[in-house]
Each structure stands twice: as C-alpha cells, then as structure tokens.
Amino acid sequence: MPRPPARQVSIQIDRDKFVWRSTRLLSLLERSDRKRDILQLLASGSREADIATALGIAKTTVHSHVLSIYGALEIDDRLHLGILIGLMSEE
C-alpha cells in the first residue's frame, strides 16, 4: 500500500524565545560533557535505551538527563528539541 504524502506543518517561532533557548542550550553544552553526549545521540535519533548502552549508564540516568535538558529549555519533547537544534544549525 502506498505511503500517504507527508503533511506540511507551519510553525510560528517566537524569536525572543528561540534566542533564549539557543543560549540555554549552548550553556548546557559547555557545562556538562554528559549532557552534550546525550544531546548528540538524541539529535542523531537514538532512543534512550540505545544511549544508555552507548554511554555505559543506566536508562533511568539517561531519562533523568533528558528531563533535565527539557526542563532547562522549557520544552516538552524530542520534537521541540529537534526543531530547536535544526533551527540553530541554520543560523
């Protein structure tokens, strides 16, 4: 069965929030090697269980770091993180 066409999604971006989140993300990357490693693996599409295996830490530890990252950036999920990272790479 053929795959349905991808939906186009329009996203409104609050420029001030984007700058604030970008600054927070860069600050996180500078302060914590572990969070940097986890962010890189998340951005590449790795699941939390795979990240735990790759870094030799518990899945609950990875999950805790992920929640900490989301909290620091005031985002809710991986989609928002991906959008932020994607937009930052375009800057």
RAWODA-V438701 format. One record per residue. N is the residue number from 0. RES is the residue in three letters. OMEGA is omega in radians with two decimals (999 if undefined). Layout:
N,RES,OMEGA
N,RES,OMEGA
This chain:
0,MET,-3.11
1,PRO,3.14
2,ARG,3.11
3,PRO,-3.14
4,PRO,3.12
5,ALA,3.10
6,ARG,3.02
7,GLN,-3.13
8,VAL,3.09
9,SER,-3.11
10,ILE,3.03
11,GLN,-3.10
12,ILE,3.03
13,ASP,-3.03
14,ARG,-3.14
15,ASP,3.12
16,LYS,3.13
17,PHE,3.14
18,VAL,3.14
19,TRP,-3.13
20,ARG,3.12
21,SER,3.12
22,THR,3.11
23,ARG,-3.14
24,LEU,3.12
25,LEU,3.10
26,SER,3.09
27,LEU,-3.11
28,LEU,-3.14
29,GLU,-3.03
30,ARG,-2.97
31,SER,3.08
32,ASP,-3.11
33,ARG,3.13
34,LYS,3.10
35,ARG,3.12
36,ASP,-3.12
37,ILE,3.11
38,LEU,3.12
39,GLN,-3.14
40,LEU,3.07
41,LEU,-3.11
42,ALA,3.13
43,SER,3.07
44,GLY,-3.14
45,SER,3.05
46,ARG,-3.12
47,GLU,3.14
48,ALA,3.12
49,ASP,3.10
50,ILE,3.13
51,ALA,3.12
52,THR,-3.11
53,ALA,-3.08
54,LEU,3.13
55,GLY,3.11
56,ILE,-3.12
57,ALA,3.10
58,LYS,3.12
59,THR,3.09
60,THR,3.09
61,VAL,-3.13
62,HIS,3.11
63,SER,3.10
64,HIS,3.14
65,VAL,3.12
66,LEU,3.10
67,SER,3.10
68,ILE,3.12
69,TYR,-3.14
70,GLY,-3.13
71,ALA,-3.11
72,LEU,-3.08
73,GLU,3.05
74,ILE,-3.02
75,ASP,-3.00
76,ASP,-3.11
77,ARG,3.12
78,LEU,3.14
79,HIS,3.08
80,LEU,3.11
81,GLY,3.12
82,ILE,3.14
83,LEU,-3.14
84,ILE,3.11
85,GLY,3.14
86,LEU,3.13
87,MET,-3.12
88,SER,3.09
89,GLU,-3.09
90,GLU,999
